[in-house]
Amino acid sequence: MENTSLLLWGMLFGGIGLGYFTYGKKQRAFVPLFVGIALCVIPYFITNIYLLVAAGVGLAFLPYFIKK
């Protein structure tokens, strides 16, 4: 069950990261670009579900607070 949850959360954050990456690349905005890269990469390194969800949600909301 844990591996399935990690896979699903990783796919969700990877999809959100792809959206941020595409938006950041087209708009030439560095914060969404780097957040998108980070969201695509963190599921490979974080194996704890709760830590993955916390990091993913934190990164997903980061561009709303940093406007550069």
C-alpha positions in Angstrom: 0.0 0.0 0.0 2.8 2.4 0.8 4.5 1.9 -2.6 1.2 2.6 -4.4 0.6 5.8 -2.4 4.1 7.0 -3.1 3.6 6.3 -6.8 0.2 8.2 -6.9 1.5 11.2 -5.0 4.6 11.3 -7.1 2.5 11.3 -10.3 0.3 14.0 -8.9 3.2 16.3 -8.0 5.0 15.4 -11.2 1.9 16.5 -13.2 1.6 19.8 -11.2 5.4 20.3 -11.7 5.1 19.8 -15.4 2.4 22.5 -15.5 4.5 24.9 -13.5 7.6 24.1 -15.7 5.7 24.7 -18.9 4.2 28.0 -17.6 7.5 29.2 -16.3 9.3 28.4 -19.5 6.7 30.2 -21.7 6.4 33.2 -19.4 10.1 33.4 -18.7 9.3 33.3 -14.9 12.0 31.7 -12.8 10.0 30.8 -9.7 7.4 28.6 -11.5 10.2 27.1 -13.6 12.3 26.0 -10.7 9.3 24.9 -8.6 8.2 22.8 -11.6 11.6 21.1 -11.8 11.6 20.6 -8.0 8.1 19.0 -8.0 9.2 16.6 -10.8 12.4 15.6 -8.9 11.4 15.3 -5.2 9.4 12.1 -5.5 12.6 10.3 -6.5 14.3 11.3 -3.3 11.6 11.4 -0.6 10.3 7.9 0.5 8.2 9.0 3.4 4.6 9.7 2.3 3.9 12.4 4.8 7.1 14.2 4.1 6.5 13.9 0.3 3.0 15.4 0.7 4.2 18.2 2.9 7.1 19.1 0.6 4.9 18.8 -2.5 2.1 21.0 -1.1 4.6 23.5 0.2 6.3 23.7 -3.2 3.0 23.9 -5.1 1.9 27.0 -3.1 5.3 28.7 -3.2 4.7 30.6 -6.5 1.6 32.2 -5.0 3.8 33.7 -2.2 6.9 34.6 -4.2 6.0 36.9 -7.2 9.2 37.4 -9.2 
